[in-house]
């Protein structure tokens, strides 16, 4: 039956569950650790992110890209449907209707969602980072801001900027791992998220980073990405202590599962892209156990500093 807001909550939760199961096995696995209400809300936010990303890339849950997809027009559709979701109006798209339903239960400032949409804009413009700072800014828009929104869904106070910074760090760590893992796939789609300054430093000609002769140098950049990901992961782990126990369990497990992707890429060296790096079911279960034990025991007392880490813009504060 439709809810008070005019949404069929059961159908929207079912759609969102199917979306996360198809789009991210690692995150779907970790999300089972949330309490039911938080889990369903997390799924709804994920489904919106997934649908928006697919619109820009002309994909279905990360599948093959549609040739000739108009990415800029797709971003405008995302904005229009998101406007409707914030206005409480049905869109006919369950991913955006799901966001509308989520907003009846959780306050997510529009500026945070706009920061995520700005990441889709960067992809639509075929943007490429020149510097490490550019790379981290991109990581914020496509994943760090999602981490902030997820923290709000988990009950973090919107005014708790310190904890939200740590949630942003987790998203950035995920994105750095994804970039390291997907270098070959991105190159096949004529995309590259490796900073131009890194290429210059390692003397790799533009557009030639996938040439076999440059594999050892590419492995160096993957190592840099992995080491950065670990720094942001460590920061996020410290911030997770502010979450409710079930949410902390899920977040710590997800941090380990995604962190293993970056660690696997680094361990493979020159062979990192022979086949896609992934975390095994056994390893995922191991992280669930370790995360659960971490929640049960006394939280760590040694503070993990954020000194030297990139810091997200404040809501309304611009870049």
N, C-alpha and C positions, 0 to 999 in steps of 0.2 A: 504493500500500500504506500502511496505517496506520503512523504513526511509533511510537517507543517510548512516547510519552505517550498513545497510543491515538487520535491525530488523523491524518487523511489530509492531510498537509501540502500535497500538490499541489492537492487540491481546495480547501483553504482559501486558498491563494495565488491560485488562479484566481478564487474568489469575491471576494477582496479587490481584485484587479486590476479586475474588472468594476465593483465598487462605486466605486472612485476615478475610473474612466473616465466613469461616469454622473454622479457627484456633484460633481466639481471638475476641469474640463478644465485649468485653470491649474496646479493642484497635480499632476495626473497628468502634465502636460507636463514640469514641473520634476523630478518624481520619477525620470524616465528617466535622469537624470544620476548617480544614486547607483550604487554597485557593486551587483551582483545581490542579495547577502545583505541589505544595508541596505535596498535598495528593497523587497524582499518584506516585511521587518519593518515598514517605514513603511506599506505598504499595509494590513497587518493592523491596525495601530493606527488608521489612518484608517477602516477598515471598521467597527470597533467604535464610533468616534465618530459616524459617519454613521448607523449603525443606531440608536444610542441617541437621537440628535437626531430621527430620523424617528419613533421610537416616541412621543416627547413631542408632536410636532406632528401626528401622524397622517398622515405623508407617505410617499412613496416617492422617496428621493433628491431631496428638496426640491421635489417636485411639489405638486399641489393638496392642501390640508389636508382631512382627513376631518371633516365636521361632527359635533359631539358627542363628539369624542375625549376620553377621560378622561386628561388629562395627568398628574395626580397618581398615578393607578393605574399609568400607564406608567413613572413614575420608580421606583415600587416594584418593577416587573418588571425594570427595568434593574439595580437594586441586587441583586435576588435572582439574576439570571443572572450578574452580575459576581462575586457571592460564589462561585457555582459555578465560574466560570473561575479564580478565585484558589485554589480548593480542588482544581483539576485534574479537575473533574467535567464530563462532556459536558452541554450544554444543549439540543441539538437545533437551535440557532440558529447558523449558520456564522459570524456576526459575533462572537458571544460565545465560541464554540469557538476562533475565530481568536485572540482575546485570550488564551485559556487556553494555546494553543500558543505564542504569543509569549512568555508568561511562563515557559515552560520554557527559553527562550534568553536573555532579557533581564530584569533586575531593575527593576521599576517599583514604587516604594513605593505601597502601597494608598492612602496619604493623598493622593497626586497624583491618582489616579483618582477618589477621593472628592471632591476639589476640582472636577473636571470635572463630576461628577454633581450637585454643588451648583449649577452653572450651569443644568442642566436643571430643577432645583427652582425656581430663580428664574423661568424661563419658565413653568413649570406654575402658579406663583402669580400670573401676570400682573404681575410686578414691574416697576417703572419707576424709573429713577434720579432722585434729587432733585438731586444735585450732580455735579460733574466727578469727584470721588473715587468716587462710586457707579458712575459709568460705567466707570471704569478697573477697579474691583473686579469688575464684571460681565465686562469684557473679559478679565480674568484667568481667571475661572471657565470661560468658554466657549471661550477660545482661548489665553490665556497659559499655563495649566496644560497644555494640549495641546502647546505649544511645549516645555515642560519635559520632558514624556514623550517627545517626538520626539528631543530632545537625548540622553536616556538611551539610546534605541534606536540613536542614531548613535555611541554609545560614550563619551559624556561621563561622568566619574566622578560618582556621586551626591553626593559631598562637595564638588564644585567649585561652590559656591553662586554664585560670581561669574559663571561662564559660564552657569549655569542661569538667572540673572537676565536675561542677555542673550537667551537663548532665549525666555524669557517675554515679553520686549519685542517679539520678532518676532511672536509670536501676538497680542499686543495691537495691534500696528500693522495686522495683517491684519483684526482685528475692527473697528477704527475705520474702515478703508476699506470694509468690508462695510456698516457702519451708514450711512455717508454715501451709498453707492450705493443701499441698499435702503430709504431713508426712505419712499418712496411705497408699495412692496410691503408694508412693515411696517404702514403706516397702513391699507392695505386689509384686513389681518388683525387690525386693532384692536390693534396693538402700536406702542410708541414708545420708542426708546432715547435720545432727546435729553433731557438733564437739564432738570428743571423750572426750575432756577435760570437756565438759558440762555433758556428761554422767557420768564421774567419779565423778564430783562434786555432782551430785544428786543421786549417788549410784544406777545407772541403769546398769545391766549387759549387755555386748555387745549383740546386736541382740534381746534384750528383751523389747525394748522401747514401743512396741505396746501391751504388756501384760496389761490386764485390771488393774492389781494391780499398774501399774506405770502411769496410766492416770493423776493423780494429778501432778506428777513430769513432765510429758510430757507437761501439760498445762503451767507449769512454763517456760519451754523452748520456748513454743509458745509465751508467754508473752515477753520474752527477744527478740525474733525475731521481734515481732510487735513493740516494743519500739525502736529497732534499725532501723526498716523500717521508723518509723516516723521521726527519726533524719535525715536520708538521704533524705526523702521526703521534709522536711523543708528546707534543703540546696538547693535542686533542685528548689523549688519554688522561692527562692531568685534569683537563676541564670536565671530563665525563663524570668526575666524582660529584658534581652538582646535580646530576640527573637522578630521577627515581630509580630504585634498584633494578627493575625489569628493563627499563630503558638503558641504564648503564650496562647491563649484561649484553643487550643487543648491540650497542654501539662499540663496546670493547671487542666483541666477537667480529663485527664487521671490520674494525680497524685492523685486526690481525689477518683476516681473510684477504682483504685488499692489499695489506702490506706485503703479504706473501707473493703477490703478483709482481710487485717491484723487485722484491728480493730474488725471485726466480729469474727475472730478466737479467739482473745483474750477475747472477751466478752462471748463466749460460754464456756470457761473454759474446764472442763473435757469432754464436749460433742462436742468439736470443730470438730471432725471427724465422727460424726454420719451421716452427709451428707455434701456434698461439699459446702463450703462457697462461696457465690457469691454476687454481688451487684445488687440490683433490678433495673428495668427500671426506677421506680420513683426516686430512689436515683441517678441514672446516670443523669437523667434530672436535678435533683437538683444541681449536680456538674457542669453541663453545664451552668446553670444560674449563679451560684456563680462565676465560672471562668470568664464568660463574664463580670460580674459586676466588678471583680477584674481588668480586662484589661481596662475597661472604666474609672475607678477612678484613682487617683494619685498612682503611685507605692509606696509600703511601703518604709519608710525611714530608719527603723532600720535594720542594716545589720545583716544577719544570718551568724555566723561564721562557718567555717569548722574545727575548732580546735578539735582534737581528732578523726576525721573521717579518714578512710582509704583513701589513695591517689593512684590513678592509676599510673602505670609506664609511663614515657614519651616515645613517639615514638622513637624507636631505642635505648632506654635506658635500655632495659631488665627489669627483675623483681627487 
